[in-house]
Amino acid sequence: MRRTIPLALLLSTLAGPAGAELPALGDPTSQTLTDDEEYALGEAFMRQLRSRAQIIEDPLLREYLQAIGTRIASAAPPRPFPFRFFLVADDTINAFAAPGGFIAVHSGLFLATRSEDELAAVIAHEVAHVTQRHIARRLEAGRQTSLITLASLLAAMALSGSSGEATEASLYAGMAASAQRQLNYTRQHEHEADRIGIDILAGAGFDPRAMADFFQTMQERDRYASDTQIELLRTHPVNPTRIAEARQRAERLPHPPAERSLDYDLAHARLAVLFGDAPAPPAAEGASPLANSYAHALRQMEEGRPKAALDALADTDDQRANPWFALLEARALTHLDRGTEARRTLEASLALYPDNQALTLQLAELELDHAPLAAIERLEPIVTRPGAPAESYRLLSRAAAAAGRPALEHEALASHFLARGRPHEALDELERAARHCPAASVCHDRVEAMRTRIEETVRQARN
């Protein structure tokens, strides 16, 4: 796992003529950034992150973070676009809001939190930046800002001036520093995000005191941290007065009863085992014994010992229907060539959690060889939803190939490449899909419509 996203690389892909994915945002001298333009800019940035494989696509972690974020967003002032929450594979302690409601949480920050309330506090603060249009207002502040500069500002906001290579750093240092100075939130923005974020946190049923608790912990850790570890404090500087004001405001709001979230503990353990970059406790401080058993079983599985993983799960029998445990058990059973038992485990859990994407994807993968049509039937509802995971398209492509449906195979693979931020490869797959679609058919019309959308996106990026 890379420590930080290379700044120069992202700036060059956003601004460079060959790899640019930045949409046309109308008159670059216009003072007002519309909602549609803000969302388009956010989507452009997301394509860059996906193309660099920085986003964690693990279905369980993805669904958990989206569920927490959706709960928080439901208590926030409305915006005309849906909020999307995602994890970035980066061990720095940071989170950021991109234009258009895209909220990123670094894996390092997630692992630094001690409770679900603290994680929710960071997300609520970033949601507040979006609902108050702080990003758009900062971009609007420079009336003569070019589109390339907008993209550079966006990259600088996310990366806080960090660069992966010394040569890149020296080349872009001046540009990045200038961009960061223009984009850093003002004190007024931070105060507003604190105030609105704490209200959102309480409205969503979380402990509003968690925001002040987390920032105070980060401030104390920063005294002993390296210069780049706690990036959050660079973009969201705190001081004792600000923390005291946040705590004072939170004390006036309702405090829910203290209750440990098992899902948070399981997500924390899964992230530590699968994406942790340094030796760390497998579960969060104060985690339940169930979470520790899960972490131990998952580590056994990752080290190639499926039988030991099943043994470690023996103490969690009452949680077998829980998707976190069911998926791990099914994976271990599959590795032991006990596919029938694995399917039974997944089906029992899916009966209780019918909307769980991770269960559906795992069951569809088990069905690829012996029941590809059933796999297609499971996957199609997922891929038709906005923001479907790239993995769902890849599995659909494999199922279509096994079922002898080449048009769907290449169409799904095109969607997979598009979700990964690789539009040119997507267009190549659409060419292959079109060869298997008769003229004037539904298949032909769908492929052509998708091709038109992608070509328009590429054309706008080059203008």
N, C-alpha and C positions, 0 to 999 in steps of 0.2 A: 504494500500500500504506500503510495507516495505521500510524503509529508504535507506538501502544499501543491496547489494547482499552479503550474508555472505561469507567471503574469505575462511575460513577453510572448509566450506561445499563444495565450488566449487573446491578447491584444492583436497579434498578427492575424489570427484566424478571423477575428471580428472585423478588423479594418482592412485586411489585405484583399486585393482584387480577385485572387484565385479561390480562396476558401471562404469568402465572406458569406455570412448568413443573415446579415442585418436587413430588416425590411425597410421599404421606402416609407418614410414618416412624413410625407408631404413637404411643406415649405420649411427648410431648416432654420429660417430666421423667425418662425412663428413663436409667439410667447407661450401658447397654450398647447400642452400635450394632451390629446384626447384620450378617453378610456380605451378606445380601440387601438390607438398607437402605443399606449403604455403596455397593453396586453401583447401586441405584436413584438415589441422590444423584449419583453420577458420571454416569449416563446423563442426568439432568436438566441437569447442567452442560454436557454435550456438546451437548444440543439447543440450548442458548443460544448456544454458540460457532458451531454450524452455521447457526443462523438469522441470525447476524451476518456470515456469509461470511468468517470468520476462518481457517477450516481450509483448508490447501492440499490440493486434491483431485487434483493432478497424479498420474496412475497410476504413472509410473516412480518418482517421489520417494516416493510413498505405499508402494509395494511395497518399496523399498529400506529405508526406515526400519523398516517392520514386520519385515522379515527380520532386520535387526540386533537389533531389540528382542526378537524371538522367540528368537534365539540366546542372548541374555543371560538372558531369563526362564527358559529351559530349565535354566540352571545355578543358578537361585535357589530358595529354599524355596517350596514350592507354595502357591498360593492357590486358593480355590474358584471363581474367575472368571477368564476369559482376559484377558491383558494386551492392550491396544490402544495403539498408538503412532501419533502424528500430528504433523504440522508445523503451526505457527501462523504466519500471515503477519504478522510483527512484527519490526522490525529491532533491538529491544533484545536484549541478551545474557541469555537467561533460559531456564529449563526448569522444569517443575513436574509433580508427580504429583497428580492428582485422585482422589477416592475411587473404589473399584471397579476399579483397575488401568488407568486412563486416563493415559498418560504423554505430555506435550506437550513438544515442542522448538521454540523460536522459530527462525525462519529466521536471525535475527541471531546466535544462538548457533552454529548449524550452520556458518555462514560464518566464525565466529571460530575454529573448531577447525582444527588443522593436520594431523590424521590421523584415520583411522577409529578408532584406539585411544582418542583423546581424546573423540570423539563417543560411543563405547561407554562410556567412563568416566562421563560425565554421566548417560547412560541407566541404567547400573548403580546409580549412587547413588540415582536417583529410584525405581528398582525396589525397592531396599532399604527406602526409606521406606514403600512399599506392603506389602511382605512382613512388615515389623515392625509394621504397623498404626499407624504414627506419626500419620497423619491422623485415623484413627478414635479413637485414644487422646486426641488433642487435643480432638476434638469431644466425646468422652465426659467430658472433664475438667469441663465446665460442666454440672452436672446439671440446672439450670433453663433451659438454652438452648432457645429456641423454634425452630421449623422455619425461620422467616424469618431468624433470626439465624444458623442453620447455613448457609443459602444465602449470606448476606452474608459469613460467615467464609470460605466456599469461594471466593467471588469475590475477596475481599481477598487470600487466599493466592496466587491465580493472578496477580493484577494488581499486588500489592505497593504499593497505595495510589496508583497512577498514574491520572490522569484526563485525558481529551482536551479538556475545556472548563473554563475558569476558573469559570464559574457552577456547573457540576456539582461541581467540586472544593470550592467554598465550601459547597455544600449538604450534601455528604456527608463532608466532611473529618473531623468528629468521629467519625462512625460508622465510617469506614474505619480511622482510627487505632486506635480501640478494638478493632476486629476483628483488625487486624494484630497488635496486642500479644498477643491471646489465641491467635492461630494460629501465630505464628512457632515454628519447631521449637526445642526446648530444646537445650542443648549436649549433653546425653546422647543425644538423638535424632540429632544430627549426627554425633557420634562413632560411634554404632552404625551409621548409614548408611554412614559411611566404611569401617568395619571389614567389614561385611557386603558392601558394594558392591565393595570391592577383591577379596574372596574370589570374588564372583560374576564379576567381570571376568576373573580368572585362570581360573576354572572354565570360562568360555565360550571360552577360547583367546586372549584379548586380553592386551596388556601391562599388568599391574597398576600399573606406574609412571605410566601416563598420567593417572591421577586427580590425583596430586600435581602433575604437570607442568602440567595444564590450570589448576588452581586457582591455582598460582603465577603463571602467565602472566596470568590474569585480575586477580590482585592487583596485579601490576606495571602493567597497562594502566589500572587504576582510578585510579592517581595522576594520569593525564592525561585521563581520560574526564569527560564531563558527569555531572551528578548522577543522571541516569536511564538512562544507557546500559547499565551492567552491573547489571541488576536481580538477577542470580543472587547477587551478593555481599550483597544486602540480605536475602534469604531464607536464604542459606547463608553466613553470614559466616566468613571464614577468617583465620588468623593464622599466623605462622611456626612456632609450636609444632604446630599442627594439621597443617600441610603436612609438617613433619618427621616426625611420627608416621605419617602416611599413607605417606610415602616409605620409612620404616623397615619398616613392615609389608609393603609391596610387594616390598622387596628379599628377603624370606624366601620369596617365592613364585616359581614357574617363570616365566621370561620367554621367550615365543616368539621365533623368529628374526624380525628386522626384515624386513617385506615390505610394499611399498606396495600398497594396494587400488585397482585400476582403477575398480571400481564406486563407491568413495567419491569418487575424483577426478571421475568423471563426474557423480555426484549433486551434488557441490559446484559444479561448473561450471554445471550446469543450474539450480540454485537461484540462483546469482549472476546468470545471464543473465535468467531469467524473473521472479525476485522480488527481486533486489537493489535496495536503495533509494538507493544512492549509488555513485559510481564505485568499482569494485573489480576486482582481477585476476579474469579469467574462470575461472580454475582455482585450486585450493589451492596454497599454497607447496610446491614440490617435486613438483608433479604431473607425470605422464608427458607426453611429446609427443602421445600419442594423446588425452589429455584436453584439451590445448590446441587440437588440431585440431577436436575435437568442440565445444568452446566457441566457436571461431571460426565453424564451420558453423552452429551454433545461432543465433548472433547475426545472421549473414547472413539466416537464415530469418525471424527475428523482425523484421528490417528490410525484409522483402518482396523478398528477392533469392534465390529458390529455385535458380536456375542457379548463382549464386556459392556457395550452400550445398553443392550437389553437387560443385562443383570443390574446395571445402575438404575434402570427404570422400574425395577421390581418394587421399590418402595413407593411408587407413585400410581399404583393401580387405580385409585379412586379418581385419578385425573386422566384416564385413558381416552376419554371422549374429548378432552380439551385439545384444540387444534395443534398447539405447541407440542404436546406430548404425542398425539396421534401421528403427526408427520414424522417425528423422530423415530418412533417405533416402526412405522411403515418403511422408512428408509433402511433401518437396520434389517428388518425382515427381508426386504428386497435383496439386499446384499448377501443374505444367507440363502438365497434362492427359495424363499418362502412367499412367493408372490400372491398366492391365494389368501394367505393370512394378512398380508399387507393390504390387499384390496378390501378385505373385510373391515380392517381397522379404519381405513379411510372412509368407507361408506357409512360406518356407524357414526363417525364424527361429523360427516357431511350431513347426515340426517338431522343432527342437532344444530348445525351451523351451515345452513344451505347457501348462504351468500359468501362463504369464505373462499376467496380466490386461491389461496395457497393450497387448500385441500383439493379444489377442483383441478388445479394445474398438475398436482402430484398424481391424482387418480387418472387424469387424461394421459399422462406419460406412461403409466402402467398399462393402459389400454392400447397404446400405439401399435403394438405388434399383432395382438390377437383380436382387437375390436376397434379398428381405426375409425369406423363410422360413428361409434359411440363416443370416441374421443372428440371428433369434430362437433358432435351435438353438444358436448359439455363445454367446448371452448368458444363456440360462436357467440353465446350471450356475453362472454367476457370481452371479446375483441370488438364488439359493437358499442361498448361503453367508452365515453371520453377518457383519455389518459390510460388506456389499457397497457399493461406491462409488456415490454418487448418480448419477454419469454413466452407470452401467450401466443404471439404471432409465429414464433419459431416452432412451437409445438403444433400449432395448426398446420403449418407448412409440412411438417413431418407426417402428420396424420393424413393429410390430403395426398401426399406421395404414396403412402402405404395403401390408401383406398383407391388409387388410380385416378385421381382428379388433378391433372397437371395445372389447369388454369388456376384453381384455388391454391395449389402448392406455391406457385410463383407470385400470385397476388398477396398471399399471406407473408411470403418472404420479403416482398416489397415493403409491406407495412412494418416488418421487423427492422429493416434497414432504415426506414424513415424514422421510427421511434428511437433508433440509435444515432440519429443526426447524420445519416449518410444518404442524402437524396439522390445522388448520381447512381449509386448502386441500386436504389429503389427503382429508378427509371429503367435500368437494365432488366430488372426482374419483371417489370410491367410489360416490356417488349416481349419477353418470353411468355408471359401470361396471355397476351393478345393473340399469339399464334394458335392458342387452343380455344379461343372464343369466337364462335360464328358471328358474322356481321349481323347487326340489328338484334342481338341477343341481350338479355339482362347482364350477362357476364361482360360482354363487350362494352356496354354503356358504363358499367361500374369501373372497369379498368381505364377507360378513356377519361372519365370524370376525375379519377385519382391522378392520372398522368397530368391533366390540365392543372390541377391544384399544385402539384409538385413543381411543374415547370414555371408556374406563376411565382411561386416562392423563390425559386432559383433566380428568375429574371429580376425580381424586386431586390434580391440581395446584391446583384451585380450593378444595379443602377445607382 
